[in-house]
Amino acid sequence: MAKIYIGFTVDDGYVKYLAVTIASILCNANKRDELNFYVLNDGSISVENKSKINDLKKIKDFNIEWITVDTKLFENQGTNLREDITIATNYRFSLASLLPDIDKLIFLDADLILNADIANLWSIDVENYYMACSPVFEGVLDAYQQKLDIPLNYRYCNTGVMLCNLKKWREDNIEPFFFTNAKKYRDVCEFLDQDILNTVLYSKILYLDYKFNFIPDEELWYPEIYSKNLDKIPKNPEIIHWAGPRKPWNNMSVKYFETYRKYAKRTKYFKSVYCNLDKQQKKIFWQNIFSVKNEFSNNKKRKVISILGLKLKIRRKTKLEKILERKFDPNFSIEDRRYIIERQFEQAVGYKPDLDNPKTFNEKIQWLKLYNNDPILSKCGDKYLVREFIQENIGEEYLIPLLGVWDKPDDIDFDKLPNQFVLKVNWGSGQNIIVTDKSKLNIEETKAKLNNWLRPESNHYFYSFEPSYKNINPKIICEKYIKSDNDNLTCYKIFNFNSKPYMFQVVFDDKTDYETINYYDLNWNKLDLKQNFPNNDIVLSKPQNFDLMLELAEKLAKNFPTFVRTDFFELGDKIYFSELTFFSDNGMAKFSPEEWDYKLGEMLDLSEIKTNKK
């Protein structure tokens, strides 16, 4: 007898479709196997719906746990990828911590059915992988996955069916990376949490046969690519997944409609799951005469008006869509940049920015992105050239030792590098490869990642429009790997206004928890302030080199009379420079309480730049 663990994330409105999925599993399962279901939810599941799910035990006995998730945990991460999508989509990021006693788990969406014994999937060995799932057809999302920094020698996967190695998730502490990447790629993501799972796990995914995640509508979405992969299309799929907008409960024309209906009949939701067939047939009849519907082409939705099969009008692309298609042009106009920034800002921060009369800190950072084009920003935003600036202003002894600099990955002689080091590109944000054991480094994978980061469109400027990244000549640099005694490297980030230090932002790199951030004034009093990440409750001692750190910050800040954030690491009695930031958190991190947004906004004086701009 096998014990099989299966997870879902649903809200109360989707329980009826979950019931069909569970019914299909029970109908096909080996009678001797023990099935254990875990339903992650926001606490909204009604007693009536739980009772109807339990009624399925008449098919085969099973265990089920309804796990209420604290949504604040996810809201505090600031990773809501779209306002119209519930935060529950991110529950999958925390499967390993929400289910601490489960080492292996099948995760399933609730818009699919099992048409074979689920033990066939469960029996697959994923010991050396983060998960097993089915990739999309080669060529379907190549350009898109490059935007997500996924090398093309890996395949983007549909994560509606995942066989997860949660034990390895915990051992490698990958959960914080989901939240970090959700913030990093929030303006790129089209497929939401699926994108983030792919960006973190792609290097250790076991690719499954398409029979374990057959998506019927792919034939409509990508007809040319589909026709080239007919040999891969399963004749008897074990899992049928209606991943698009056409579902077997709202469209009779979908493939395997009758198969879904068969399992729906085994539930107490049959009438509510299915539209009345007569009404649906009438609807289809009139749709054949006249319809206004969405069609998908190249992963983009268009409205199409059809009369007797003749398409009369296709909705034009929105202004934002047209502008975004041109955003990689280095001569992108300031008006277009402003248009994008205003919409990104409102989605991320929650209010419309007034860029003509900015008052808050976040608004003023956006204004600076548009109008502060001082050439020194590019020099100091360049992770290689800034070293010269630091040497001239505070001294070479504060620089992390440089091990090499190259124009392309093939120039790197890995044999000459030490066992531990850090690779990064000089124009990126978060594009770092930390190597703690060179013998375990996949060099070809590393080169592919670096090549991807060196592409012109990978320049962080095109995602944030921070001018400090714009005119950088891309290079790869290698620095010495530095660490503290406990392997947790704390970063001290000093906010400087009018060339004077004002407060500390302290980032805890805690390998056993989420990233946490505290704020302190210059007397080392902890401030009641949060931005996206939660505070840490530990009592943190003042840095050993506190006064020297402030002295160095002031020396650097004198070159930037408006605002600069000076970041340092402290290891024992040694201080290392980390980076200079002129647009802290891209100016799109929510303040809590909100008054801090206005308080710091009052500190940020734009008058000098406004004078120079005239």
N, C-alpha and C positions, 0 to 999 in steps of 0.2 A: 504493500500500500504506500502510495506517495502522498506527502503533504504538499499541496500546491497553494501558493499565496498570490492573490490577485488584487490589484488596487485600481480605484477609480477616483475621479474628482467631479462632483456634480452639485448642483443646487436643487431646490425642491421642484422647480419646474421641469427638470430633466430626468427625474426619477422614473417616469413612465418609460422612457427610452432605455434607461439603465436596466429596467426589469426585463426588457426583450433581450438585451445582451446577456444578462445572467441566465435567462431561460434557455438561450441557445447553448450556453456552456454546459448547463445541467443536462440537457437532452443528449449531449454527445460525450459526456464524461464517463470514464470507467467507474463502475459502481463502487469499486474498492478504494478509489482515491479519495482523500480528504480535501475538500475545497474550502479555503478560508478567504473571505472577501473583506476588504478594507475600503470604506467609502469616506474619502476626505471631503468635508463640507463646511459651510459657514455657520452651521447650527440651525439652518432654516428647515431641515427635513421634518415633515409633519409625522405625528404618530400614525396617522392613517396610511401614509405612504410606506412607512417602515413595516406596518402590518401586511400590506399588500406584497412587499418584497418577501417577507417571511412565508407568505402563502406559497411561494415557489418551491418550498421544501417538499411539497407533494410530488414534485418531479424527482428530486434527489436531495438528501439531507446536506446541509452545509453550515458553516459558521460565518457570521457577519459582524463586523464592528463598524459603528458609525462614529467617525473621529471628527470632532469639532475642532477646527483650526482657528487660532487667534489671528484674524486678518490684520491686526495692528502690526504684527511681526513683519508682514510683507509691505504694508503701507509705509512703515518707517524706513524701509529700504529705498523708497523713492523709485520703484521700478515699474510703475504702471505704464505699460507700453502704449495703451490707447484708452481714451476716456470711455469709449463705448464697450470696452471689454472688462469683464469682472476681474478683480484681483485674484480670484480663485484659480485663474489660469496659471498662476505662478506657484501653486501648491506643489507641483512636481519638482520644483527646485529643492524642496526640503523633504523628499521622500525618505532619505536616509536618516534624518533626525526625527521626523514625525513617526517613523516606524523603526525605532531603535533596536528591536529584537528580531527584525526580519533581515536576512542576508541576501536573499534572492527573491525577486518579485516580478510578476508579469503585470505591467501597467497597460490598461486598455482605455481608449475613448469609449463613449457610450453611444456612438452612432455606427456601431458595427455588430456583426454576429459571428459566432464560431460555428462552422459547419463541419467540424471534425473534433476529435478528442484534444482538449487543451494540453494534455500530457505530452503531445508531440512537440509542442513549443517548449514546455517546461523542461524536457529532457535534454535540451541543447546546453552544452558546456560553455559558460561565460566566465570561467575562473580568471582568465587573463585579460578580460575586457571590462569596460564600464557598462556596456549594454550590448544587446543584439537587436537589430531592427532592419527594416527593408529600405534600401536606398531608392531615390527617384531615378528615373532613366537618365543615362549619361547624356548631357547636352541640354537638359531641361532647365536647370538652374545654374549653369556654370558662371554666368556673369554675376548673378545674384550672390552666389556663395563666395565669390571673390570680394564682394563688398563686406562680407562678414569675416574676411581674413581666413577663410578655409581653403587651403591649397587644393588645386584641382586633382591631385593624386588621391584625394579622399572624396567620398561621395556624401552629398547632403541626404539626410534620411527623413522619412516621415515618422514622427514619434507617437503616432496614435496607437501603435503597438510596440511596446518596449519590454524586452526581457532584461531586467536591471540587476546588476551586481552591486547591491547596496553596501555590502561589506567593503568592497573596494572604494566606493564613494566615500565611506567614512575613513578608511585607512589613508586615502590621499587628500582628505579634507577638501573636496572639490565644491562643496555647497557655497562658500563665499564667492567663488568665481562666477557662479550663475548670476548673483546679484550685481557683481562688478560689471559683467558683460551686458546685463540688461540695461544698465545705465549707459554704458559705452556705445551700444548699438541701437538705442531706443529710436533714433531718427532714421535708421536704416530698415528696421524690422518690418516685414510684411506678414510673416507667419508667426509673430509673437513668441510665446515661450518655446515653440519648436525651434526657432532660430537660435535661441540662447542655449538650449540643450546641445544643438549641433556645434556651436562655437566652442563650447567647453569640452565636449566628449569626443570630437571627431577622430582624434588620433587613436582611440581605443574602442572602436565600434566593430562588432562582428556583423557582417552583412548577411541578412537572412534572405532566403528564397522569397520571391514575390507571392507565393501561395500563402504566406503568413501575414500579408497585408495587401490584399488585392483591392485596388481602388477603381471601380468600374468606369467612372467618368473621366479618367485620364485619356481615354480614347477620344473624348470630345475636346479636351483641353489641348492636347498635343498630338493631333492626328498623324503628322509626318513622323515624329519620333516614335510614336506608338507602333506604327506600321513597320518600323525597322526593328522592333523588339518583340515581334509576334512569337518568336521561339521561347521568350521568357514569360509569356502570359500563361498562367496556370489554367488547365482545363477544369480542374476541380479545386478551386481555392479553399483553403481551410479557414481563412478569416476574410470576410468581405466587409470593406470599410467605405462607407459613403462620406468621404471627407469634404466634399464640396457643398454648395447650397442645395443641391437636389438630394432630398432624403427619401427613403422608402415610405415615409409616413406623410409626405406631401406631394409626391409625384409618382403616378402609376407607370410612367415610361422608363423608370430607372431599371437597370439590369438587376436581376435577382429579387425583383419586387415580391414575387410569390413566396420565395424562400423566407424573406423577412416576415411576411404576413403569417406564415406557418408558425414561426416562433412567437409572434405577437399574440396569436390565439391562445397560447399556453399561459398568458398573464391575465390579471384582472384589469388590464388597461386597454384591452383590444379596441373597445369602442372609442376611447379617448385618443388612442394613438392613431387610429385610422380615420381619415375623412370618410364621410359617407360616399360609397363608390359611385352612386348615381350622380351625386353632386360633382364628384371629381371628373366623371366622364363628360358631364355637361361643360365643366370648366375647360377640359382639354378641347372639346369641340369648338368652343368660342375662341380659345387661344389659337386654334388653327386658322380662324378667320381674322382675328385681330388680337394683338398682344403688345404689351410693353413690358419688357423683361431685361434682366441683366445677362450679358454674355461675357465670357472670360477669354481674353487673348493675351498671350505673353504675360500672364499673371496679373493683368489689369482689367478692372471691371468697366464695362461700357453699357449704357442703356440703348436698347434697340427697339424701334417701333416697326412692327410687321403687319401687313395687310395681305391676306391670302398668300402668305409665304414670301412676299416681296418686302425686303428691308428698305424702309423709306428714309430713316434718319438715325444716325448714330450720334450719340451725345458727344459734344466736343470735350476735349480735355479741359480740366479746370486751369485757371491761371497758375495755381500753385504747382500742378503737375508739369505744366510747360516749363516753368522756371526751374524746377528741380532737375529736369532733364539737361539743363544747360549749366548746372552749378559747378561743373568741373572746369569751366572756362576760366583761366586765370584773370581774364579781363571782365569778369562778371560785374555788372554795374552795381553801384551802391544802392540804387533803388530796389533792385532785385534782391540783394542781400538783406536789405531792411525788411522786405516783404516776408522772406523766409524766417528771419530772426523773430519777427513779431508773432508769427504763428507757432513757431517752436517754443517761444517763451510762454505764451498763454497756456499751451498744453502742459509744459513742465512745471511752471510756477503757480499757475492758477488765476492770474489776473492779466488784463491787457496792458502791455507796457506803453507808457507815454514817452516816446523817444524825442519829442520836441521839447518837453519840459521834464526831464527825468528827475525824480526825487529819491527813489529807493536805491540801495546799493546795487541790486540786480539790474535795475533799469540803467543806471550809470555805467555798469560794466558793458551792457549792450551798446550804449552810446560810444564808449571808448573803442569797441570793436569796429565800429563804423568810421570813426573820425580820428583816432590816434594812429598815425602811420609813421611815427618816428622810426628811422632805420635801426636804431639801437635795439628795438624790440626783436627784430629778426636775429640779430647777433646773439642776444641773450636768450632767445627761444630755441636757438640751435644748441643741442646738447653737446656738440663738439666745440663750436666757437666760443660758447659761454665760458669755457675753461680759461681762455685768454683773459676775458673780462674779470673773472674771479682772481686770477693770478695778479693782475694789475691793481685791483682794488683792496683785497684783503690778504692775498698771499697764496702761493702754490700749496702750502702745507694743509690747506683745507679741502683740497680736491681728492676725490677717490682716485687712486692710481690708475692710469690709463694703460691698458695692455695691448691695444692695437686700434687702428682705424683703416677702413677699406671702402672702396667704391662699390664692390659687388661681392656676393657670398663666395664665389669661386676663388677669390683672392685670399680667403682665410686659410691659414695653415693650422688646422685644429691640433696637430701633433705638438705644436710649439706652445699651445695654451696650457695653463695649469689645470689641475683637476676640478677646480671651482672657479667660476667666472660669471659675468653677466653680459649678455649681448643685447644691444638695442639699436634702433634707428634714431637718427638725430632730429627727425621732424615729427615724431609720433607722440601719442599720449597713451601710456599703458602698453606700448609695444616693446616688451622686455622678455628676454628668455633667460631665466635664472638657472644656472647649471651648478648643481651641488655634487654631482658625480659624473665626470666626463665619460666614464666607461658605459653609462646607461643612456648617453645622448644619441639620438637618431640623427646623424649628420645630414642625410638627404632631406629628412623632414624639416630640420632646422634651416637648411638652405632654401627650401621651398617657401617657408614662412617668411624669411627675410626678403626673398625676391618679391613676394606679394606685398610686403610693407614698403618696398622701394618704388612700387608703381606710382606714377604721378598722382593718380586719383586717390592713393592711400595717404597722401599728405593730410594731416589732421585739420589743416586750414579749411578744406572743403566740407567738413562736417560741423565746424564751429564758427568759421570765419574770423578766427582770432588772428590778427595780422602778424603776430610774432612767429607764426609758422609759414607764412606765405612765400617768402623769398629765400627759403633754405635750399641749399644744394645737398641732396640726400647722400648720406653716408651711413655706414655701419660702424659702431664703436664697441669696444670691449673694455669693461672695467673690472677691477678686482672685486671679488665677492666679499662683502663685509657682513658680519653678523654679530649679534650680542651673545652673551653667555647662555641665554635661554632660547636663542634662535628667534626671538621676537624683536623685530627692528621697529622702534618707535620713531616717528617723524615729527619734528617740531616745526610748525609752519607759522611764521610771524606776519601778521597783517600790519603793513606800514602805510600810514596816511601822512601826506605833507612831509615826507622824508623822515618820519618818526615812527618807531614801533608803537603799536596800540594794543594788540592782544595776540594770544597764542591759539592756534588750532592744532591739537595734538591727535595724531592718527595712530591708533594701536594696531599693530599687525599681529593679532592674536590668532595663532594657528588652530586653536581649539574652539573658536567662536566666530561670529560674524565680525566684520570690521566695525570698530567703534571709534567715535570721535568725541573728544571733550574740548571745551574752550576755557581759557584762563586769562585773567587780566594780568597786568605787569607786576602785581603783588602776589601773583600765583593763587588768586581766589578763583574757584571754579564758577563759571558763569552759567546762568540758566539759559542755555542756547543749544539748539539742535539744527542741523542742516542735513536732511535726507537720512543720515545714519544715526543710530541710537547712541546715547552717552554710555560711558563705561563707569561702573560703580566703584572701581578700585580707588584707593587713596594714592594718588600719584605724587611722589616727592618732586620738589623743584629740581630741574636739571642741575647736575654738578657744575656745569659751565654756564649757568644761567646768565650772569653778567656779561661774560664774553660773547655769548650768543646774541644778546641785545646790542652789544657794541658792533659786532660784525654786521648785523641787520641794518643798523643805522648807517654804517659806511657804504653799504650797497644801496640803501634806499635814497641816499642823497642824490643819486643819478636819476631818480624818478620822482619828481615832486608831487605827482598825483596819487598813484597807488602802486604798490608792488608787494607781493607775498614772497618772503625769503624763507626757504625751507632748508632745514639742517637735520642731520642724524647725530646722535651722541653715543659713542661707544667708550665707556669708561671715562678717562680724562681727555678723550680725543673728540673733536668736532669735525664732521664732514659736511661739505656743501651738497645739497640735493638738487635744487632747481630754483629758478626765478619764475614767478607766475604773475602775469599782469591782468589775467581775466579769471580770477579764482572760481573753480567749479563751473567754468563757462558762463558764470553769471546766471545760472538756472537752477540753483539749489534752494529749495524752500526754506525759509527761516521759521523757526518756532521757538518763542513767540514771534509773531509777524513784526512787532515793534522794532526788532533788531534790523530788519531790512531798511527801515527808515532811519534808525539811529546810525548805522554805518553809512547810509546814504548821505547823511549830513556831514560825515567826516570826509567824504570823497569830494574834493573840490575840482571842478572841471574848468574853472575860469582861465587858467593858463593855456590849456589846449584850445578852448573856445577862442581865446585872443589870437593864438597862432593860426587858427583855422580861417579867420576873417581875411 
